[in-house]
Amino acid sequence: MTELNFYELAKQGNPQAIASLLESQLQSEGITAAVNLNGDCLDVIFDAEQIPAPEKLVEVVGSKLMDLQPDSIRKVKLEGRENGNFAVAWTQKFSLNSGTLEPEKNEEVVANTAFENNSNFPDNASNPEEIQPEIVGLENRLRSTLIVVGIVTGILAIAVVVFVNKTWNESAANVENNLDKTANSATTPDTFRAAVNSAVKAADLGRSAKTKEDWNSVVDRWQEAVSLMRRVPPSSPHHQVAQTKVVEYQKYLLYAQESAVNPSPPTPTPTTPEKATSKKSNSENSSRKKLTSEKETSSESTPKKSTSEKSSPEKANPSR
């Protein structure tokens, strides 16, 4: 961009163009200018290795504005500070009338309040060069505090993230294990109940089996019952009973296999111990009743015989 273009933009109140024109004049003294336009107020901040003197800067700005005659600027605010500091060392405000800078009425009061007559500053506060080390130390402590706070906050954030992830993973693992257990319990067949049902069917078929084909069906049922009983897992509450039932069902299987080879009616069927005891008691009761009946019959016939024996002599001796 040419100097003519900068000049035209500066006349229109462009802050960047005004900053370039000022720095071109102050560059030899190591002074930089930052220019902002707030409404109709031109705010200029000067930075240098040492706090720049306000008198010379006011003269430079005044001459430039008198040359430019910008229509959009009515007020000017000038500030000076040392490189690397945020706080300004001095501030002066002016009104721009016909290209001439006129100090505002309260300008001296503002400057004195900031640097000379503030009772909170120490006795040597009137000298800006003595105040700067204190401001620098305060800024350094503030930066250190912010750095420490940032580090602690970062560590806490990382710890929270790790804790949340760990808790989430544990919860997900527990839910997955519970689902697996539920699925296994739902899909695992009840082999004990199936074995009992197969045994009941085998017993029912055995009661009516007569031919070889009938007994082969009984054999198949007992084989199925034995196989299912053997598959009852150790975790099942019926595991011990299942081991006993395997031996019992094998006996019934052997009997059915023998009957299939040599079928002979009537076909015996396996009975439970309770049924066998009931049949035995019924047989004993029947035998007792039969013996009692025979004794009663014998006792009744004996008197009749003696009576007939008594009557025989009388018939033999009718004359008597």
Backbone torsions as a table, in degrees:
resi	resn	phi	psi	omega
1	MET	NA	132.6	-175.5
2	THR	-78.5	163.8	179.3
3	GLU	-63.0	-34.8	178.9
4	LEU	-62.3	-42.2	178.4
5	ASN	-64.1	-41.9	176.5
6	PHE	-58.3	-42.8	-177.3
7	TYR	-63.8	-44.2	179.8
8	GLU	-63.8	-42.5	178.2
9	LEU	-64.8	-38.9	179.5
10	ALA	-64.7	-36.7	177.8
11	LYS	-64.8	-28.1	178.5
12	GLN	-83.2	-3.3	178.9
13	GLY	92.1	18.0	179.0
14	ASN	-69.5	120.7	-174.8
15	PRO	-65.0	-37.4	-178.7
16	GLN	-67.4	-38.4	179.0
17	ALA	-67.9	-40.4	177.6
18	ILE	-63.6	-40.9	179.4
19	ALA	-62.8	-38.4	179.9
20	SER	-66.2	-40.6	179.8
21	LEU	-66.6	-38.9	179.5
22	LEU	-69.0	-43.1	-178.1
23	GLU	-67.4	-31.1	178.3
24	SER	-63.5	-27.5	179.9
25	GLN	-89.8	-27.4	-175.5
26	LEU	-102.1	-2.1	-174.6
27	GLN	-61.4	-36.1	-178.5
28	SER	-64.6	-23.0	179.9
29	GLU	-96.9	4.0	178.2
30	GLY	72.8	29.4	-179.4
31	ILE	-109.9	130.4	176.0
32	THR	-109.8	153.8	-177.7
33	ALA	-125.9	133.0	173.2
34	ALA	-112.8	119.8	-172.3
35	VAL	-116.7	133.0	174.8
36	ASN	-132.8	149.0	178.8
37	LEU	-115.4	110.7	179.7
38	ASN	-108.2	95.8	-176.7
39	GLY	68.9	-118.9	176.8
40	ASP	-103.5	13.9	-178.5
41	CYS	-107.7	126.3	177.2
42	LEU	-94.5	116.0	-177.4
43	ASP	-104.2	118.8	-178.0
44	VAL	-121.7	124.7	177.6
45	ILE	-114.1	126.0	-179.5
46	PHE	-104.9	131.1	178.2
47	ASP	-119.1	139.7	178.0
48	ALA	-153.8	168.7	178.6
49	GLU	-61.2	-39.0	171.9
50	GLN	-118.1	153.7	-176.1
51	ILE	-56.2	121.6	-177.8
52	PRO	-69.9	146.1	179.7
53	ALA	-73.0	132.0	-175.9
54	PRO	-71.0	-29.7	-174.4
55	GLU	-61.1	-48.0	-177.8
56	LYS	-66.5	-39.1	-178.9
57	LEU	-67.7	-36.0	176.9
58	VAL	-63.9	-38.5	179.3
59	GLU	-65.9	-43.2	-179.4
60	VAL	-64.8	-46.1	-179.2
61	VAL	-65.3	-41.1	-179.9
62	GLY	-61.8	-41.8	180.0
63	SER	-67.2	-38.4	179.1
64	LYS	-66.2	-43.9	-179.1
65	LEU	-68.9	-33.3	176.8
66	MET	-65.9	-34.1	178.6
67	ASP	-73.7	-37.7	-176.2
68	LEU	-79.8	-40.1	-176.3
69	GLN	54.2	55.4	-179.6
70	PRO	-71.1	132.1	-178.4
71	ASP	-75.7	-25.4	-174.6
72	SER	-86.3	-2.7	-175.5
73	ILE	-110.9	125.9	178.1
74	ARG	-118.2	-22.0	-178.9
75	LYS	-133.7	155.1	179.0
76	VAL	-135.5	133.1	177.3
77	LYS	-123.4	120.7	-178.5
78	LEU	-112.7	135.6	-179.7
79	GLU	-136.2	144.9	178.7
80	GLY	-127.7	141.5	179.4
81	ARG	-154.5	167.5	180.0
82	GLU	-88.9	148.6	-179.6
83	ASN	-56.7	134.1	178.0
84	GLY	89.3	-5.9	179.0
85	ASN	-103.3	144.1	176.2
86	PHE	-88.0	-32.6	-177.8
87	ALA	-79.4	138.0	178.8
88	VAL	-85.0	149.8	-179.5
89	ALA	-87.3	-30.3	178.9
90	TRP	-152.5	157.2	179.5
91	THR	-141.4	134.7	175.3
92	GLN	-135.5	139.5	-178.0
93	LYS	-122.0	142.7	-176.7
94	PHE	-137.6	157.8	169.9
95	SER	-106.8	138.2	-178.0
96	LEU	-101.2	109.1	179.4
97	ASN	-123.2	114.4	179.4
98	SER	55.7	38.8	177.5
99	GLY	79.0	6.3	-179.9
100	THR	-110.5	133.6	178.0
101	LEU	-84.0	121.9	176.8
102	GLU	-116.0	120.0	-179.1
103	PRO	-60.7	141.8	175.7
104	GLU	-72.5	158.0	-173.2
105	LYS	-64.9	-35.1	-176.6
106	ASN	-94.4	14.9	-175.7
107	GLU	-64.6	-46.7	-177.8
108	GLU	-65.0	-36.4	178.9
109	VAL	-62.2	-42.4	179.3
110	VAL	-63.0	-44.4	-178.9
111	ALA	-65.1	-43.4	180.0
112	ASN	-66.6	-39.2	-179.8
113	THR	-63.6	-36.7	-176.0
114	ALA	-75.8	-34.0	-169.3
115	PHE	-129.5	-16.9	-172.1
116	GLU	-116.0	-47.2	-170.1
117	ASN	-105.8	14.9	178.9
118	ASN	-79.7	117.9	-175.8
119	SER	-71.5	-15.6	179.5
120	ASN	-75.1	-19.9	177.9
121	PHE	-81.0	157.5	176.4
122	PRO	-68.9	177.7	-175.3
123	ASP	-62.1	-29.5	-177.6
124	ASN	-91.7	19.5	-176.9
125	ALA	-70.3	-15.8	-180.0
126	SER	-69.0	-16.1	179.9
127	ASN	-101.3	109.9	-177.2
128	PRO	-61.7	-31.0	-178.8
129	GLU	-67.1	-28.0	177.6
130	GLU	-82.3	-23.9	-179.6
131	ILE	-78.2	-30.8	-173.6
132	GLN	-57.4	-45.1	179.5
133	PRO	-57.7	-36.8	179.2
134	GLU	-66.9	-41.2	178.9
135	ILE	-65.6	-41.6	178.8
136	VAL	-61.6	-43.9	178.3
137	GLY	-62.2	-39.9	177.7
138	LEU	-63.7	-42.2	178.7
139	GLU	-65.0	-39.6	178.9
140	ASN	-64.3	-42.3	178.0
141	ARG	-64.1	-38.3	178.8
142	LEU	-64.8	-42.0	177.7
143	ARG	-62.7	-43.5	180.0
144	SER	-61.7	-41.3	179.1
145	THR	-63.8	-43.4	179.0
146	LEU	-64.2	-37.2	179.0
147	ILE	-64.9	-44.6	-180.0
148	VAL	-63.0	-44.2	179.4
149	VAL	-61.8	-40.6	178.6
150	GLY	-63.4	-41.2	179.7
151	ILE	-65.1	-45.6	-179.8
152	VAL	-62.5	-42.1	178.8
153	THR	-62.4	-41.3	178.0
154	GLY	-63.0	-41.7	179.3
155	ILE	-63.7	-43.8	178.9
156	LEU	-63.1	-40.3	179.1
157	ALA	-63.1	-42.3	178.7
158	ILE	-63.6	-42.3	179.5
159	ALA	-62.2	-41.2	179.4
160	VAL	-64.5	-42.3	179.8
161	VAL	-63.2	-42.9	179.6
162	VAL	-63.7	-43.3	-179.6
163	PHE	-63.6	-43.7	-179.5
164	VAL	-64.2	-41.8	179.4
165	ASN	-64.0	-41.7	179.8
166	LYS	-63.5	-46.3	179.6
167	THR	-61.9	-41.9	179.9
168	TRP	-63.3	-44.0	-179.6
169	ASN	-64.4	-41.6	178.1
170	GLU	-63.6	-42.6	179.0
171	SER	-63.2	-42.8	179.4
172	ALA	-63.8	-39.2	179.4
173	ALA	-65.9	-41.4	179.0
174	ASN	-63.9	-42.5	179.0
175	VAL	-63.1	-41.0	-179.8
176	GLU	-65.1	-40.8	178.4
177	ASN	-64.1	-41.6	179.3
178	ASN	-64.3	-39.5	178.3
179	LEU	-64.9	-39.3	179.0
180	ASP	-64.1	-42.6	179.4
181	LYS	-63.4	-43.0	179.8
182	THR	-63.5	-42.2	179.7
183	ALA	-65.0	-40.2	179.7
184	ASN	-65.9	-42.1	179.6
185	SER	-66.9	-30.3	-179.3
186	ALA	-78.1	-31.8	-176.1
187	THR	-93.8	-18.4	-179.2
188	THR	-72.4	122.4	-179.1
189	PRO	-73.6	153.2	176.9
190	ASP	-86.3	88.1	-175.7
191	THR	-66.4	-31.8	179.7
192	PHE	-64.0	-47.1	-179.8
193	ARG	-64.6	-39.2	178.4
194	ALA	-64.2	-38.4	178.8
195	ALA	-65.4	-41.6	178.8
196	VAL	-63.5	-43.0	179.3
197	ASN	-62.3	-40.5	178.3
198	SER	-64.6	-38.3	178.8
199	ALA	-65.7	-39.5	178.8
200	VAL	-63.7	-41.7	177.7
201	LYS	-64.7	-38.6	178.3
202	ALA	-63.3	-41.7	179.3
203	ALA	-65.0	-40.3	179.2
204	ASP	-64.5	-41.4	178.1
205	LEU	-67.2	-34.6	-178.7
206	GLY	-66.4	-28.8	-179.7
207	ARG	-68.1	-29.9	-177.0
208	SER	-110.2	4.9	-177.4
209	ALA	-73.0	134.6	179.3
210	LYS	-132.0	-40.3	-176.1
211	THR	-97.1	174.5	179.2
212	LYS	-64.7	-38.6	179.1
213	GLU	-64.3	-38.9	177.7
214	ASP	-60.3	-45.5	-178.2
215	TRP	-70.4	-28.4	174.5
216	ASN	-64.5	-37.6	176.0
217	SER	-64.6	-38.9	177.1
218	VAL	-63.7	-42.1	179.0
219	VAL	-60.4	-43.0	179.7
220	ASP	-61.3	-41.3	-179.4
221	ARG	-65.7	-42.5	-179.9
222	TRP	-68.0	-36.9	176.4
223	GLN	-62.6	-41.7	178.1
224	GLU	-63.3	-41.3	180.0
225	ALA	-63.2	-43.4	179.1
226	VAL	-63.3	-43.8	-179.1
227	SER	-63.3	-41.8	179.7
228	LEU	-67.7	-39.5	178.4
229	MET	-63.0	-36.6	178.7
230	ARG	-67.9	-24.0	-177.8
231	ARG	-89.8	3.6	176.2
232	VAL	-65.8	121.4	-173.8
233	PRO	-70.8	156.5	177.6
234	PRO	-61.5	-25.2	-179.9
235	SER	-74.8	-12.4	-178.6
236	SER	-75.5	142.0	176.5
237	PRO	-67.4	-12.4	-179.5
238	HIS	-99.8	13.2	-174.1
239	HIS	-62.3	-46.7	-178.3
240	GLN	-63.4	-43.5	179.0
241	VAL	-63.8	-37.5	-179.2
242	ALA	-62.6	-38.1	178.4
243	GLN	-63.8	-37.5	177.7
244	THR	-69.0	-40.3	-178.4
245	LYS	-67.6	-28.9	177.4
246	VAL	-59.8	-46.2	179.4
247	VAL	-64.0	-41.6	-178.7
248	GLU	-65.8	-45.1	-178.1
249	TYR	-67.9	-29.8	177.2
250	GLN	-65.1	-34.6	176.6
251	LYS	-64.8	-44.6	179.3
252	TYR	-65.9	-34.7	177.8
253	LEU	-64.7	-43.4	178.9
254	LEU	-62.4	-41.6	178.3
255	TYR	-63.3	-42.2	-179.8
256	ALA	-66.3	-36.1	178.3
257	GLN	-66.2	-41.6	177.2
258	GLU	-63.8	-40.8	-180.0
259	SER	-67.9	-30.4	178.0
260	ALA	-69.1	-31.1	178.2
261	VAL	-76.4	-45.5	-178.9
262	ASN	-126.5	78.9	-179.7
263	PRO	-69.9	131.5	179.4
264	SER	-143.9	120.9	177.5
265	PRO	-76.1	156.9	-11.2
266	PRO	-73.3	151.3	-175.6
267	THR	-85.5	119.1	176.2
268	PRO	-73.1	144.4	178.1
269	THR	-120.2	146.0	179.2
270	PRO	-65.2	136.3	-179.8
271	THR	-122.5	159.1	178.0
272	THR	-80.9	159.3	179.4
273	PRO	-56.7	-34.0	-179.0
274	GLU	-66.5	-41.0	-179.8
275	LYS	-67.3	-39.6	179.4
276	ALA	-62.7	-41.6	179.3
277	THR	-64.0	-39.2	-179.6
278	SER	-65.2	-42.7	179.2
279	LYS	-64.5	-39.4	-179.5
280	LYS	-64.5	-42.1	179.9
281	SER	-66.1	-38.7	178.5
282	ASN	-63.9	-38.1	178.9
283	SER	-66.1	-41.7	179.4
284	GLU	-64.8	-40.5	179.1
285	ASN	-63.9	-39.2	-180.0
286	SER	-65.3	-39.7	179.4
287	SER	-65.1	-40.7	179.3
288	ARG	-63.6	-42.8	179.0
289	LYS	-62.5	-38.7	-178.8
290	LYS	-65.9	-43.1	178.5
291	LEU	-63.9	-40.8	-180.0
292	THR	-63.7	-41.2	179.9
293	SER	-64.6	-39.3	179.4
294	GLU	-66.4	-39.5	179.0
295	LYS	-64.2	-42.0	180.0
296	GLU	-63.9	-40.0	179.0
297	THR	-63.8	-40.3	-179.6
298	SER	-65.4	-41.0	-178.8
299	SER	-68.8	-32.7	179.3
300	GLU	-71.4	-36.7	-177.9
301	SER	-75.0	-27.5	-177.8
302	THR	-64.8	-47.2	178.8
303	PRO	-62.1	-37.6	179.8
304	LYS	-62.1	-39.8	179.8
305	LYS	-64.7	-41.5	-178.9
306	SER	-67.7	-33.5	179.1
307	THR	-67.4	-39.7	179.7
308	SER	-68.5	-34.0	177.9
309	GLU	-66.5	-34.4	179.3
310	LYS	-70.3	-36.2	-177.6
311	SER	-76.2	-17.7	-178.6
312	SER	-66.7	-43.8	179.1
313	PRO	-62.4	-35.5	-179.3
314	GLU	-64.4	-39.6	177.3
315	LYS	-69.0	-32.4	-179.8
316	ALA	-69.2	-30.9	-179.2
317	ASN	-121.2	72.6	-178.6
318	PRO	-70.5	-23.3	-177.4
319	SER	-70.2	-28.4	178.3
320	ARG	-66.1	NA	NA
